[in-house]
Amino acid sequence: MKPEPAPKVPGTTEAERMSNALRMVLTVSKGDLLKEEARQKRTREKKRGKKPT
């Protein structure tokens, strides 16, 4: 099994490319977080069964 090639990361030097790559990995948009939280909430409700109110 072959590993996937490294993604293209902007930067002119090795250190700049590394910094940009880390920023891309560690920075998550608020929209993505909200989508993930909503998905997890739906999964939890499905598992437990929604309680009638």
WOTA-V643683 format. One record per pair of residues at least 24 apart in sequence whose ideal C-beta (glycine too) atoms are under 10 Angstrom apart, sorted by the first residue. I is the first residue (numbers start at 1). J is the second residue. If there is no record, write none. Layout:
i=(I;I)
j=(J;J)
This chain:
none
